[in-house]
Amino acid sequence: MDSSDKCKVIVGCDERNDYGMAMFGFIGVGNMGKPLFKAAVNTFGKDQVIYSSGPIDYMEGIAKETGIPYTKDNMTVAMNCKYLVLAVKPQIFPIILEEIKEHITKDHIIISIAVGLTIDSIKKSLGQDVRVVRAMPNTPAQVNEGMTGISYSDDEFSEEDRRILDEFFSSFGKYELFDEKLMNAVGCASGSSPAYAYIFIEALADSVVSLGIPRDKAYSMVAQTLLGSAKMVLESGEHPAKLKDRVCSPGGTTITGVKALEEHGFRNAIMKASEACYERTVEMSQE
């Protein structure tokens, strides 16, 4: 490889290859990667994003939808970006890391959204000097209301890097910083919990449909109520128990319903779900 060819594969070189150097690269634009991909496009521009994802026909669909051509392979993505988002399933991760490791430099910042995959394991695969951000976003990112937990590797990130990462993670919702030892718990708090919220919405809607409310209106009323309740927690700063107490009049209908929830183990079911989620996350990290 001569000096000209070498320049084409090193992040930060002035010379560009056929695709050009982009700020963000995405390997994987599926259910979770796609909203992050779209947010990056909207925030930084079409010319600052490069991607590859699965079968050709799927990538052609993304290209038609966004107007951004897909790249030929994962290595091309890695060679032509600085912030590389790895949005593939955990079982595919080792294959992707092996595929791109020869093209990762100290200039890269790797953003992993894989459940259970530690920063240390990524560094061992790609090189100890690579900078890694471990992130756990959730599906409400699709409507720019995501909640992401992130953890930085113990490396030096410039003020500019932090600013760009802040823009990126803020572009599809909110985020919180955590010590990496808490990232498995983060997945329980926000990663998996949208599924529990959807089950709650479905169950409550079913219950009032049985009482005569049309289904479309039932879903609308229940979902908006959940949205509004969450907003009150976030904006009032008050303890959820206080907000609950205000709805529960003595001897009223709400406290009667709350009593029934307690009798049927509502809180315990939620806590057991989090415990099961956490245990499975730990198992995946060990696998």
C-alpha positions as CSV (number, residue, x, y, z in Angstrom):
1,M,0.0,0.0,0.0
2,D,1.6,3.3,-1.1
3,S,1.2,6.5,0.9
4,S,-1.7,7.7,-1.3
5,D,-3.7,4.5,-0.7
6,K,-2.9,4.6,3.0
7,C,-4.2,8.1,3.3
8,K,-7.5,6.9,1.9
9,V,-8.2,4.6,4.8
10,I,-7.0,6.8,7.7
11,V,-9.6,8.9,9.4
12,G,-8.7,12.6,9.2
13,C,-6.7,12.6,6.0
14,D,-7.3,15.4,3.6
15,E,-7.6,13.1,0.6
16,R,-11.0,11.4,0.2
17,N,-12.0,8.1,-1.5
18,D,-15.1,7.7,-3.7
19,Y,-17.5,8.1,-0.7
20,G,-15.8,11.0,1.0
21,M,-15.1,11.4,4.7
22,A,-18.2,11.5,6.9
23,M,-18.6,12.5,10.6
24,F,-20.8,9.5,11.5
25,G,-20.8,6.0,10.2
26,F,-23.4,3.4,10.9
27,I,-23.0,-0.3,10.7
28,G,-26.6,-1.5,11.2
29,V,-29.7,0.6,10.4
30,G,-32.4,-1.6,11.8
31,N,-35.1,-1.1,14.4
32,M,-32.8,0.7,16.9
33,G,-30.1,1.9,14.5
34,K,-32.5,3.6,12.1
35,P,-33.9,6.3,14.4
36,L,-30.3,7.1,15.5
37,F,-29.2,7.2,11.8
38,K,-32.1,9.6,10.9
39,A,-31.3,11.8,13.9
40,A,-27.7,12.1,12.8
41,V,-28.8,13.0,9.3
42,N,-31.2,15.6,10.6
43,T,-28.6,17.1,13.0
44,F,-25.3,16.9,11.0
45,G,-26.5,16.7,7.4
46,K,-26.7,14.0,4.7
47,D,-23.1,14.5,3.7
48,Q,-21.9,13.7,7.2
49,V,-23.4,10.2,7.4
50,I,-22.3,6.9,5.8
51,Y,-23.8,3.5,6.4
52,S,-24.2,-0.2,5.6
53,S,-26.9,-2.5,6.8
54,G,-27.9,-6.0,6.0
55,P,-29.2,-7.2,2.6
56,I,-28.9,-5.0,-0.5
57,D,-32.6,-4.7,-1.0
58,Y,-33.0,-3.3,2.6
59,M,-30.2,-0.8,2.0
60,E,-31.8,0.2,-1.3
61,G,-35.0,0.9,0.6
62,I,-33.1,3.1,3.1
63,A,-31.3,4.9,0.2
64,K,-34.7,5.6,-1.5
65,E,-36.2,6.8,1.7
66,T,-33.4,9.1,2.8
67,G,-31.7,10.0,-0.5
68,I,-28.4,8.8,1.0
69,P,-26.6,6.1,-1.0
70,Y,-25.4,3.0,0.9
71,T,-21.8,1.9,1.0
72,K,-20.5,-1.4,-0.4
73,D,-19.4,-3.0,2.9
74,N,-18.7,-2.5,6.6
75,M,-15.0,-1.8,6.1
76,T,-15.8,1.1,3.8
77,V,-18.0,2.6,6.6
78,A,-15.2,2.2,9.1
79,M,-12.6,3.8,6.9
80,N,-14.7,6.9,6.1
81,C,-16.0,8.2,9.4
82,K,-14.8,9.3,12.9
83,Y,-17.8,8.4,15.0
84,L,-18.7,4.8,14.2
85,V,-22.0,3.6,15.5
86,L,-22.2,-0.2,15.8
87,A,-26.0,-1.0,15.8
88,V,-26.0,-4.7,15.2
89,K,-27.3,-7.6,17.3
90,P,-25.0,-8.8,20.1
91,Q,-24.5,-12.2,18.4
92,I,-23.2,-10.5,15.2
93,F,-20.9,-8.1,17.1
94,P,-17.8,-10.4,17.1
95,I,-18.1,-10.9,13.4
96,I,-18.3,-7.1,12.7
97,L,-15.4,-6.3,15.1
98,E,-13.2,-8.9,13.4
99,E,-14.2,-7.5,10.0
100,I,-13.3,-3.8,10.8
101,K,-10.5,-4.1,13.3
102,E,-7.7,-3.5,10.7
103,H,-9.3,-0.2,9.7
104,I,-9.9,1.3,13.2
105,T,-7.4,4.0,14.3
106,K,-6.9,6.0,17.5
107,D,-8.9,8.8,15.8
108,H,-12.1,6.8,15.8
109,I,-14.7,6.9,18.5
110,I,-16.7,3.7,18.6
111,I,-20.4,3.9,19.8
112,S,-21.8,0.6,20.8
113,I,-25.5,0.0,21.5
114,A,-25.1,-3.8,22.0
115,V,-26.7,-5.2,25.2
116,G,-24.2,-6.7,27.6
117,L,-21.1,-5.9,25.6
118,T,-18.5,-4.2,27.7
119,I,-16.1,-1.4,26.8
120,D,-13.2,-3.7,27.8
121,S,-14.3,-6.4,25.4
122,I,-14.5,-4.0,22.5
123,K,-11.1,-2.6,23.3
124,K,-9.6,-6.1,23.4
125,S,-11.1,-6.7,19.9
126,L,-10.2,-3.4,18.3
127,G,-7.1,-2.2,20.2
128,Q,-6.6,-0.8,23.7
129,D,-6.2,2.8,22.4
130,V,-9.6,3.0,20.7
131,R,-12.1,5.3,22.4
132,V,-15.5,3.7,23.1
133,V,-18.9,5.0,24.2
134,R,-21.2,2.3,25.4
135,A,-24.8,3.4,24.9
136,M,-28.2,2.0,25.7
137,P,-30.9,3.9,23.8
138,N,-34.6,2.8,23.5
139,T,-37.2,2.7,20.8
140,P,-39.0,6.0,21.7
141,A,-36.0,7.5,19.8
142,Q,-38.2,6.9,16.8
143,V,-40.3,9.9,17.8
144,N,-37.3,11.8,19.3
145,E,-38.4,11.0,22.8
146,G,-35.7,8.4,23.6
147,M,-33.9,7.9,26.8
148,T,-30.3,6.8,26.5
149,G,-27.8,5.8,29.2
150,I,-24.2,6.2,28.1
151,S,-20.8,5.4,29.5
152,Y,-17.4,6.7,28.3
153,S,-14.2,4.6,28.2
154,D,-11.4,5.9,30.4
155,D,-9.7,7.7,27.5
156,E,-9.3,11.4,26.6
157,F,-12.2,12.9,24.7
158,S,-11.7,16.4,23.5
159,E,-14.2,19.2,24.3
160,E,-15.2,19.1,20.6
161,D,-15.8,15.3,20.8
162,R,-18.0,15.8,23.9
163,R,-19.9,18.5,22.2
164,I,-20.6,16.5,19.1
165,L,-21.6,13.4,21.1
166,D,-23.9,15.6,23.2
167,E,-25.6,16.9,20.0
168,F,-25.9,13.3,18.7
169,F,-27.4,11.8,21.8
170,S,-29.7,14.8,22.4
171,S,-31.0,14.6,18.8
172,F,-33.3,11.7,19.5
173,G,-34.3,12.4,23.1
174,K,-32.5,12.7,26.4
175,Y,-29.5,11.0,27.9
176,E,-27.8,10.4,31.3
177,L,-24.2,9.5,32.0
178,F,-23.4,6.4,34.1
179,D,-20.4,4.5,35.4
180,E,-20.2,1.4,33.2
181,K,-20.9,-1.0,36.1
182,L,-24.5,0.4,36.0
183,M,-25.1,-0.1,32.3
184,N,-26.8,-3.5,32.7
185,A,-29.3,-1.9,35.1
186,V,-29.8,1.0,32.6
187,G,-31.1,-1.5,30.1
188,C,-33.8,-2.5,32.7
189,A,-34.7,1.1,33.4
190,S,-35.1,2.3,29.8
191,G,-34.0,-0.2,27.3
192,S,-36.6,-2.9,27.9
193,S,-39.3,-0.9,29.8
194,P,-41.1,0.5,26.8
195,A,-42.4,-3.0,26.2
196,Y,-43.9,-3.0,29.7
197,A,-45.5,0.4,29.0
198,Y,-47.1,-0.9,25.8
199,I,-48.5,-3.9,27.7
200,F,-50.0,-1.5,30.3
201,I,-51.5,0.6,27.5
202,E,-53.0,-2.4,25.8
203,A,-54.3,-4.0,29.0
204,L,-56.0,-0.8,30.3
205,A,-57.4,-0.1,26.8
206,D,-58.8,-3.6,26.7
207,S,-60.4,-3.1,30.0
208,V,-62.3,0.0,29.0
209,V,-63.2,-1.4,25.6
210,S,-65.0,-4.1,27.6
211,L,-67.0,-1.2,29.2
212,G,-68.0,0.2,25.8
213,I,-65.4,2.7,24.8
214,P,-64.4,2.4,21.1
215,R,-60.9,0.9,20.8
216,D,-59.3,3.8,18.9
217,K,-60.4,6.2,21.5
218,A,-59.4,3.8,24.3
219,Y,-55.8,3.7,23.0
220,S,-55.7,7.4,22.5
221,M,-57.0,8.2,26.0
222,V,-54.7,5.7,27.7
223,A,-51.6,6.6,25.8
224,Q,-52.1,10.3,26.3
225,T,-52.7,9.8,30.0
226,L,-49.5,7.9,30.3
227,L,-47.6,10.5,28.4
228,G,-49.0,13.3,30.5
229,S,-48.3,11.4,33.7
230,A,-44.7,10.9,32.7
231,K,-44.4,14.6,31.8
232,M,-45.7,15.5,35.3
233,V,-43.0,13.4,36.9
234,L,-40.3,14.9,34.8
235,E,-41.4,18.6,35.0
236,S,-42.8,18.8,38.5
237,G,-39.8,17.2,40.2
238,E,-42.1,15.7,42.8
239,H,-42.0,12.1,44.0
240,P,-44.3,9.8,42.0
241,A,-45.9,8.7,45.3
242,K,-47.0,12.3,46.0
243,L,-48.5,12.6,42.5
244,K,-50.3,9.3,43.0
245,D,-51.7,10.4,46.4
246,R,-53.2,13.5,44.8
247,V,-55.3,11.3,42.5
248,C,-56.4,9.0,45.3
249,S,-59.3,10.6,47.2
250,P,-60.3,8.9,50.5
251,G,-62.8,6.2,49.8
252,G,-62.8,7.0,46.1
253,T,-62.6,5.1,42.9
254,T,-58.9,5.5,42.3
255,I,-57.7,4.2,45.6
256,T,-60.0,1.3,45.1
257,G,-58.3,0.6,41.8
258,V,-54.8,1.0,43.4
259,K,-55.8,-1.5,46.1
260,A,-56.8,-4.0,43.5
261,L,-53.4,-3.5,41.7
262,E,-51.6,-4.1,45.0
263,E,-53.7,-7.2,45.7
264,H,-52.7,-8.7,42.3
265,G,-49.0,-7.9,42.7
266,F,-48.6,-5.1,40.2
267,R,-45.5,-3.6,41.8
268,N,-44.0,-7.0,42.5
269,A,-44.5,-8.0,38.8
270,I,-42.7,-4.9,37.6
271,M,-39.8,-5.6,40.0
272,K,-39.6,-9.2,39.0
273,A,-39.5,-8.2,35.3
274,S,-36.5,-5.9,36.0
275,E,-34.7,-8.7,37.9
276,A,-35.3,-11.1,35.0
277,C,-34.1,-8.5,32.5
278,Y,-31.0,-7.8,34.5
279,E,-30.1,-11.5,35.0
280,R,-30.4,-12.1,31.2
281,T,-28.2,-9.1,30.5
282,V,-25.5,-10.4,32.8
283,E,-25.8,-13.8,31.0
284,M,-25.4,-12.2,27.6
285,S,-22.3,-10.2,28.8
286,Q,-20.7,-13.5,29.9
287,E,-21.6,-15.2,26.7
